[in-house]
């Protein structure tokens, strides 16, 4: 949300990608460091190091992130303070009534479920199916972080200058399908590396584009609300996916997750190609003051 407030629509995807790159750096260094600490010292020390770094993060936020990134008039501040609540169904309904917001939330839900099916069961898959220890798992997660870092830090900035948001979303979803098909036949560790690469590229790209697009289709004062709504949907999928993924893994094995994920992503691709989805996502106001596509 801070990045959305500090950038314009044209540069927002690239800026979010750069922020995501540093998240990728964390994924690159963190698992390797955590695996090394756990293997050579103890899991307790790993938790202590994580707690210290989290405290450092809080201090950096307090020092460098302004309390308010966008100007808010006193009248607007009083109106929002008096009429809003933590969980406002009217506000949610108003945001969902914007056609592009509704489209993007549907796309986000359909893209998250197959991804979460794999992510929620991944620690079990690495240990039981591929017999990966803490250090091997750390190296593998570092590889995922490296791919994410390069995709968000370099790739997103390049492709957003050449292609529309819709084209990027379509290609990202098709990369998920390629990954899901590889997953069905994966039996060795190097198969796993091949499997996650297109999914990681597609997931990193889609995440940046989706967040950027959601902030583009609403006025500046609603960017926080729409990002919160998107986050709530993500956590809802996080609640459902582990149960489905665990049941599939226990009863039908690792390939079944790839089959279901491929089917869901195929449905999403059909929606992106055949549905009435906007080619670009921008906020517009007509003469009556309502949002149009």
HELIX and SHEET records of a PDB file:
HELIX    1   1 UNK A    2  UNK A    6  1                                   5    
HELIX    2   2 UNK A    9  UNK A   40  1                                  32    
HELIX    3   3 UNK A   43  UNK A   64  1                                  22    
HELIX    4   4 UNK A   74  UNK A   83  1                                  10    
HELIX    5   5 UNK A   89  UNK A   96  1                                   8    
HELIX    6   6 UNK A   99  UNK A  124  1                                  26    
HELIX    7   7 UNK A  125  UNK A  129  3                                   5    
HELIX    8   8 UNK A  134  UNK A  150  1                                  17    
HELIX    9   9 UNK A  151  UNK A  155  3                                   5    
HELIX   10  10 UNK A  156  UNK A  159  1                                   4    
HELIX   11  11 UNK A  165  UNK A  184  1                                  20    
HELIX   12  12 UNK A  189  UNK A  216  1                                  28    
HELIX   13  13 UNK A  220  UNK A  222  5                                   3    
HELIX   14  14 UNK A  223  UNK A  252  1                                  30    
HELIX   15  15 UNK A  254  UNK A  274  1                                  21    
SHEET    1   A 2 UNK A 284  UNK A 285  0                                        
SHEET    2   A 2 UNK A 291  UNK A 292 -1                                        
END                                                                             
